[in-house]
Amino acid sequence: MKKLYEICDIVVTGSGTAGLEFICEGKSAILAGSAAYSDSKVTPFYAKNKEQYFEFLKNIKSLKKTSQKQKNIARKILYFFESGKFISKKISSNLIKEDKITRKFFLNNFGMGFNQKKYFNLVHNMLKQDINKSQVFTKIINLV
């Protein structure tokens, strides 16, 4: 069975991780809604309004492919979301505690005991946040 990203060049999504997963595979993603990775460092095709969304769709065949740098950033973000882990050698635990978004994520997730449904709800809620406001995600994106 072929995976969707093997037969599609571009994904159009609202705000879920499908766009992030496609970018990880070197495919472009058009975001019709706000997502945690709605950033030109990850995808330049984040529609901030209806006109921009339809402009992306109108020019879908001429959209630039995902760069290797965007792919790498997307993989770091997706790894973080899927595993709940971070690179402790590069990111201090104090930064995790000071950052409101990640502190809430870890306290809610690990403080309550692992529950898969709760974990995915937390990840979903975290994806709604603007990661550009998170010091931890800024560190993740800038890791070499």
C-alpha positions as MATLAB code, in Angstrom:
seq = 'MKKLYEICDIVVTGSGTAGLEFICEGKSAILAGSAAYSDSKVTPFYAKNKEQYFEFLKNIKSLKKTSQKQKNIARKILYFFESGKFISKKISSNLIKEDKITRKFFLNNFGMGFNQKKYFNLVHNMLKQDINKSQVFTKIINLV';
ca = [
       0.000    0.000    0.000;
       1.423    3.346   -1.020;
       1.552    6.167    1.429;
      -0.253    9.364    0.526;
       2.935   11.434    0.363;
       4.344    8.979   -2.208;
       1.574    9.758   -4.695;
       0.900   13.438   -3.891;
       3.154   16.424   -4.492;
       1.351   18.880   -2.213;
      -1.062   18.546    0.688;
      -3.734   21.074    1.574;
      -4.659   20.949    5.243;
      -6.356   23.015    7.882;
      -4.036   22.996   10.871;
      -3.163   19.365   11.591;
       0.091   17.485   11.424;
      -0.511   16.252    7.858;
       1.220   19.351    6.521;
       4.159   18.833    8.838;
       4.408   15.162    7.847;
       4.431   16.072    4.140;
       7.147   18.686    4.692;
       9.220   16.021    6.469;
       9.015   13.981    3.274;
      10.117   16.915    1.113;
       6.623   17.746   -0.116;
       4.970   21.149    0.088;
       1.993   21.938    2.287;
      -0.634   24.637    1.965;
      -2.042   25.531    5.358;
      -5.582   26.866    5.360;
      -5.514   27.487    9.113;
      -3.121   28.373   11.861;
      -0.854   25.568   13.044;
       2.112   25.408   15.391;
       4.398   25.268   12.358;
       2.745   28.199   10.488;
       6.054   29.849    9.796;
       8.075   30.630    6.682;
      10.978   28.669    8.208;
       8.834   25.564    7.822;
       6.257   26.393    5.158;
       5.876   29.611    3.183;
       2.370   28.548    2.138;
       0.460   29.500    5.259;
      -2.663   31.346    4.143;
      -3.350   34.212    6.493;
      -6.667   34.952    4.796;
      -9.107   33.550    2.243;
      -7.603   35.511   -0.672;
      -4.110   34.205    0.016;
      -5.448   30.645    0.343;
      -7.116   30.804   -3.077;
      -4.007   32.412   -4.559;
      -1.925   29.441   -3.360;
      -4.450   27.038   -4.878;
      -4.533   28.987   -8.149;
      -0.737   28.759   -8.429;
      -0.349   25.283   -6.957;
       1.744   23.978   -9.877;
       4.328   26.736   -9.504;
       4.820   26.555   -5.727;
       8.420   26.014   -4.649;
       9.417   22.624   -3.317;
      10.355   22.179    0.304;
      14.013   22.912    1.007;
      16.299   20.578    2.937;
      16.426   23.128    5.765;
      12.604   23.218    5.980;
      12.560   19.424    5.943;
      15.022   19.263    8.827;
      13.112   21.814   10.905;
       9.836   19.974   10.268;
      11.400   16.674   11.321;
      12.612   18.197   14.590;
       9.185   19.628   15.356;
       7.374   16.411   14.418;
       9.803   14.341   16.486;
       9.114   16.574   19.464;
       5.341   16.305   19.032;
       5.318   12.548   18.461;
       7.779   11.518   21.129;
       7.325   14.203   23.748;
      11.098   14.219   24.050;
      13.654   16.955   23.611;
      17.399   17.044   23.193;
      18.507   17.508   26.793;
      22.148   18.142   25.955;
      21.214   21.226   23.939;
      18.131   22.460   25.830;
      18.340   22.983   29.561;
      15.570   21.744   31.831;
      15.365   25.285   33.252;
      14.333   26.582   29.835;
      11.590   23.942   29.684;
      10.352   25.069   33.106;
      10.436   28.758   32.140;
       8.676   28.347   28.778;
       4.904   28.541   29.331;
       3.868   26.390   26.363;
       6.247   23.484   26.946;
       5.915   23.624   30.738;
       2.150   23.209   30.437;
       2.611   20.373   27.923;
       5.033   18.386   30.085;
       3.242   19.015   33.376;
      -0.105   18.030   31.907;
       1.276   15.016   30.054;
       3.686   13.457   32.480;
       2.236   14.803   35.713;
      -1.080   13.031   35.164;
       0.339    9.657   34.211;
       0.450    8.505   30.620;
      -2.921    8.266   28.938;
      -2.848    8.008   25.143;
      -6.093    9.914   24.575;
      -5.027   12.711   26.909;
      -1.581   12.780   25.281;
      -3.014   13.251   21.790;
      -5.442   15.891   23.043;
      -2.522   17.732   24.617;
      -0.482   17.492   21.426;
      -3.491   18.714   19.424;
      -3.919   21.683   21.777;
      -0.213   22.398   21.655;
      -0.305   22.392   17.847;
      -2.786   25.266   18.036;
      -0.179   27.398   19.809;
       2.223   29.703   17.994;
       5.606   27.998   18.383;
       7.338   31.229   17.429;
       6.533   32.387   20.970;
       8.218   29.338   22.474;
      11.892   29.604   23.437;
      12.206   25.813   23.376;
      10.972   25.476   19.802;
      13.274   28.307   18.758;
      16.162   26.259   20.193;
      14.941   23.096   18.432;
      14.674   24.869   15.083;
      18.195   26.303   15.437;
      19.918   23.032   16.431;
      22.558   21.918   13.997;
];
